[in-house]
Structure formats: structure tokens, C-alpha cells
Amino acid sequence: MPAFVLAVDLDGVCGMHTEAFRRVVAAERGVPEDSLPLVRGWNFSEWGLADGEFEELHRIAVIDYRMFREMEQMEGCSEALWRLSDAGVWIRIVTHRLYVSWGHRVTVSDTVEWLDRERIPYRDICFVADKAMVNADAYLEDAPHNVIDIRAAGGYAITFDQPYNSQVEGPRAHDWAEAEEMVVELLAEHSGYVSRPLPGMDAGSDRLELRTRDTA
């Protein structure tokens, strides 16, 4: 029998992208971080970025500052995903990060290193721009255009709440506790799915204790 596949975005869902990028922009511009508001639109217009400046600053953030390796995790993300994985959810990481020219090696290696260090479970990973083409039973996504495209293609997308996606209609999860609850409800509604523990890991292991020990 098939597994229930949950496609999970990284930036703005698992990782605190706005906060990490703000540190880089503040350092490069020589301005205080609090001069760059966390409540911002999708195009960062509140930060006063000129045309093309976002792309260059983001390239610097990824290549020079190794932002994808140093980004902080969203509160509750790892623990929620482990519980979902133990319940039989097939976690598929789906992210559009390969848009920095000549930086793919750094992007991929830092992404995988971050996932391992933060103890985020996943069974496969896709680096893709058109997320609607990825096969999944549900999607957890923050980018407004991706949510719209996924739903237009017939997919079920949960909007992970961020200031820049407030105009997108529900279903919406305001944090990982709500996201987990919504996925559990979806899993219960779909019959025929079976629990498949992640290979190499004992079901029910105390992942929080392991993560705390490894990062101490």
C-alpha cells in the first residue's frame, strides 16, 4: 500500500529565512538589523532593495555567509516531523534553492548538512521551482504563488503562515503545532496508508534528547 506523502518546504516553513537573510543584509549594508522589518512583503520592498539587489545579496548570503547552513530552525519543526514520520507520513522535502548561479554545490551540501544537524527527518528531497509537479498528497508551503499553483493543479496545500502570504485563503497553519494537527487529520481521512518507520531509526526514539545531546 502507498504511503501518505507530505511535501515540506524549507525556507519560511522549516527554517527562519527572513531572520537569517536580515542578518546578512544588515551586515552588508552596515545598518542595524531592526531597521529591516521582519513583517515584510514577498519582494522585500520594505527593506528598500533596488532592482537586482535581492538576487546579489541572496547570492552573497548563500555563498559567502553560508546562510543555508547557519539558519535557525522554526520552533517545533523537528519534533513535529518526527511524530508525523513515526505515524507513517512520507516526508518529502521540496525546495527551490538552486537559483544562485554557480552555487549549486554549496546550496545542496549546506542544505543536507543543515537537515542532518537539525535532525529533520525526510525520505527524499527535491530541488525544484515548479512545486505543483511534485507528487504529494499534501503540501506545506509559505510562498503565495506556490500555494496558488499547487491548488490550481488539484493539490492540497496548507499555507504556513507568514506576513507575505496573508492574502492567501486557508487552510492555514500558524505554527508547527497546527500544521501537525492538520496533517494528522488528513492522514486519518485517507484509508489504505500504512506506517513505515524511517529506515535505520527505531520508532518512538527520543529525538529531542538526541538532538540536545549532539548540539550541547
C-alpha positions as CSV (number, residue, x, y, z in Angstrom):
1,M,0.0,0.0,0.0
2,P,1.2,3.5,-0.7
3,A,2.4,6.0,2.0
4,F,0.9,9.4,2.6
5,V,3.3,11.9,1.1
6,L,3.8,15.3,2.7
7,A,5.8,17.8,0.6
8,V,7.5,20.2,3.0
9,D,9.1,23.5,2.0
10,L,12.2,24.7,3.8
11,D,12.6,28.5,3.8
12,G,9.9,30.1,5.9
13,V,8.5,26.7,6.9
14,C,11.3,24.7,8.5
15,G,14.0,27.4,8.6
16,M,13.8,31.0,9.7
17,H,14.7,32.5,6.3
18,T,13.7,36.1,6.9
19,E,15.7,36.4,10.1
20,A,18.8,34.7,8.6
21,F,18.7,36.9,5.4
22,R,18.1,40.0,7.5
23,R,21.4,39.4,9.4
24,V,23.3,39.3,6.1
25,V,21.6,42.4,4.6
26,A,22.2,44.4,7.7
27,A,25.9,43.3,7.8
28,E,26.4,44.1,4.1
29,R,24.7,47.5,4.3
30,G,26.2,48.4,7.7
31,V,22.8,49.1,9.2
32,P,21.1,47.8,12.4
33,E,19.0,44.6,12.0
34,D,16.0,46.3,13.5
35,S,16.0,48.8,10.6
36,L,14.9,45.9,8.4
37,P,11.3,44.9,9.5
38,L,10.5,41.2,9.9
39,V,7.0,41.9,8.7
40,R,7.7,42.3,5.0
41,G,6.2,41.5,1.6
42,W,7.3,38.8,-0.7
43,N,9.6,41.1,-2.7
44,F,11.3,42.7,0.4
45,S,10.1,46.2,-0.7
46,E,10.1,47.2,3.0
47,W,13.9,46.8,3.1
48,G,14.3,49.2,0.2
49,L,16.0,46.7,-2.1
50,A,16.6,48.0,-5.6
51,D,16.1,46.0,-8.8
52,G,18.5,43.2,-8.9
53,E,19.8,43.9,-5.4
54,F,17.9,41.0,-3.8
55,E,19.5,38.4,-6.2
56,E,23.0,39.7,-5.4
57,L,22.5,39.9,-1.7
58,H,21.0,36.5,-1.6
59,R,23.9,35.1,-3.6
60,I,26.3,36.6,-1.0
61,A,24.2,35.2,1.8
62,V,24.3,31.7,0.4
63,I,27.9,31.5,-0.9
64,D,29.8,33.8,1.5
65,Y,27.7,33.7,4.7
66,R,26.6,30.0,4.2
67,M,23.1,31.0,5.2
68,F,21.5,27.7,4.4
69,R,23.9,26.0,6.8
70,E,23.5,28.5,9.6
71,M,19.8,29.2,9.5
72,E,17.8,28.7,12.7
73,Q,15.0,26.1,12.8
74,M,11.4,27.0,13.2
75,E,10.2,26.2,16.7
76,G,8.7,22.7,16.9
77,C,9.6,21.7,13.4
78,S,11.8,18.7,14.0
79,E,9.7,17.2,16.8
80,A,6.5,17.6,14.8
81,L,8.0,16.0,11.7
82,W,9.4,13.1,13.7
83,R,6.0,12.4,15.1
84,L,4.4,12.5,11.7
85,S,7.1,10.2,10.3
86,D,6.5,7.7,13.1
87,A,2.8,7.9,12.2
88,G,3.6,6.8,8.7
89,V,3.9,10.1,6.8
90,W,6.4,10.0,4.0
91,I,8.2,13.4,4.3
92,R,9.4,14.8,1.0
93,I,11.5,18.0,1.3
94,V,10.6,20.2,-1.7
95,T,12.6,23.4,-2.1
96,H,13.5,25.9,-4.8
97,R,17.1,26.8,-3.8
98,L,19.0,26.2,-7.0
99,Y,18.6,29.7,-8.3
100,V,22.1,31.0,-7.3
101,S,24.3,30.7,-10.4
102,W,27.4,28.6,-9.8
103,G,26.4,27.9,-6.2
104,H,24.6,24.6,-6.5
105,R,27.3,22.6,-4.7
106,V,27.3,24.9,-1.7
107,T,23.5,25.1,-1.7
108,V,22.9,21.3,-1.8
109,S,25.6,20.4,0.6
110,D,24.7,23.1,3.1
111,T,21.0,22.1,2.9
112,V,21.7,18.4,3.6
113,E,24.1,19.3,6.4
114,W,21.5,21.6,8.0
115,L,18.8,18.9,7.8
116,D,21.1,16.4,9.5
117,R,22.3,18.7,12.2
118,E,18.7,19.9,13.0
119,R,17.5,16.3,13.0
120,I,14.8,16.9,10.5
121,P,13.5,13.5,9.1
122,Y,12.9,13.1,5.4
123,R,12.8,10.2,2.9
124,D,13.6,12.1,-0.3
125,I,14.4,15.7,-1.3
126,C,13.5,17.7,-4.5
127,F,15.2,20.9,-5.6
128,V,12.6,22.2,-8.0
129,A,10.9,25.5,-8.9
130,D,7.5,24.2,-10.1
131,K,6.4,22.5,-6.9
132,A,3.0,21.6,-8.4
133,M,4.7,19.0,-10.5
134,V,5.9,17.1,-7.4
135,N,3.7,14.2,-6.5
136,A,2.3,14.5,-2.9
137,D,-0.9,14.1,-1.0
138,A,-0.4,17.4,0.8
139,Y,1.9,20.3,0.7
140,L,3.2,22.6,3.5
141,E,4.2,25.8,1.8
142,D,4.7,29.5,2.5
143,A,5.2,31.1,-0.9
144,P,1.9,32.6,-2.1
145,H,2.5,31.8,-5.8
146,N,3.4,28.2,-5.0
147,V,0.2,27.7,-2.9
148,I,-1.9,29.1,-5.7
149,D,-0.2,27.0,-8.4
150,I,-0.4,23.8,-6.3
151,R,-4.1,24.3,-5.7
152,A,-4.8,25.2,-9.3
153,A,-3.2,21.9,-10.3
154,G,-5.5,20.0,-7.9
155,G,-3.2,19.6,-5.0
156,Y,-3.9,20.2,-1.3
157,A,-1.7,23.0,0.1
158,I,-1.6,24.1,3.7
159,T,-0.3,27.7,3.9
160,F,2.3,28.1,6.5
161,D,1.5,31.5,8.0
162,Q,3.9,34.4,7.1
163,P,3.3,38.1,6.7
164,Y,3.8,37.9,3.0
165,N,1.1,35.3,2.4
166,S,-1.7,36.8,4.5
167,Q,-3.8,37.3,1.3
168,V,-3.9,33.6,0.5
169,E,-7.0,31.7,1.7
170,G,-7.0,28.7,4.0
171,P,-6.3,26.1,5.0
172,R,-3.6,27.8,7.1
173,A,-1.2,26.7,9.8
174,H,0.1,29.4,12.1
175,D,2.8,27.3,13.6
176,W,4.1,23.7,13.6
177,A,1.6,22.5,16.3
178,E,-1.3,23.5,14.0
179,A,0.5,22.1,10.9
180,E,1.0,18.7,12.6
181,E,-2.7,18.6,13.7
182,M,-3.9,19.3,10.2
183,V,-1.7,16.7,8.6
184,V,-2.8,14.1,11.2
185,E,-6.4,14.8,10.3
186,L,-5.6,14.4,6.6
187,L,-3.9,11.1,7.3
188,A,-6.9,9.9,9.2
189,E,-9.2,10.8,6.3
190,H,-7.2,8.7,3.8
191,S,-7.6,5.0,4.2
192,G,-5.1,2.5,2.9
193,Y,-2.0,4.2,4.1
194,V,0.4,2.2,6.2
195,S,3.0,3.1,8.8
196,R,6.6,2.7,7.6
197,P,9.3,3.7,10.2
198,L,12.2,5.7,8.8
199,P,15.0,3.2,7.9
200,G,17.7,3.0,10.5
201,M,15.7,4.6,13.2
202,D,13.7,3.0,16.0
203,A,10.1,4.2,16.2
204,G,9.4,6.1,19.3
205,S,13.1,7.1,19.9
206,D,13.5,10.3,21.9
207,R,14.8,12.5,19.0
208,L,14.7,15.7,21.2
209,E,17.1,14.1,23.7
210,L,19.4,13.0,20.9
211,R,19.3,16.5,19.3
212,T,20.0,18.2,22.6
213,R,22.9,15.9,23.3
214,D,24.5,16.3,19.9
215,T,24.3,20.1,20.0
216,A,25.4,20.5,23.6
